[in-house]
């Protein structure tokens, strides 16, 4: 097994189990470039979409507090 194949498998496990958008984005990139796996634009798009969907859900505590403070003004 090559280093690229090992890296691909590691990222695949992290993206699937942890639902981490960074890992999902990386997996999309690996599929789009065919690095460690067969090139697949369709699969890359699926992982890119999942990564972007996860990022929309993430909001920092500071961001929430800013809205709360703004509402109090």
N, C-alpha and C positions, 0 to 999 in steps of 0.2 A: 504494500500500500504506500502511495506517495504521500509527501507532506501535505500537498493540496487536498488529497482525499481525506486524510486524517482531520485536517482543519474543517473541511466541509461537514464531516460527520459530527464534530464537536459543536459547530455552529447550529446544525440542524437540531441536535438534542436541546441546546439552550433555547433556540427560537420556539420550539414546540412545547417544551415543558414550562418555561418561565414566562412566555409571551412577552419577552423583552423587545421593544421596538427597534433597538439598536441591532440586536441579533437578527431580527426579522429583515431589517434593511440589508444587513450584510449578506444574509442568505439570498435575498433577491439579486444582489450584485453578483454573487458567485454563480447563480443560475444564468444570469444575463451574459456573463463572460465565459461560461463553461469551465470554471475553475474548480477542479476536484469532482466534477460531475458533468453529465451531458448538458450542452447548452440548451436552455429552454426559456424562450421569451414569455410564454404563457405562465410558467411556474414563477418566473421572476416577478411578473406583474401581480400575481396573487400575494406574494410575500411583501412586495412594496405596498400594496393596498392594506394589508394587515398592519404593517408598521405605521402607516399614516393614520389608520383608524385608532391605534393605541395611543399615538401622540396626541390626538385630539382630546382624549379622555384625561390626560395628565395635566393637572393644574397645580402650581406650587402653592404652598401655604401663604407665601408673601403676596401672591396674586389675589388670593381670596381675601386676605386682610385689607388689601388696597380697595377692593370693592366695598367691603364692610365700612371702612373709614370714609370713603366717598359718600356712602349712603347716610352717614351720620352728620355730614356737613350741612 
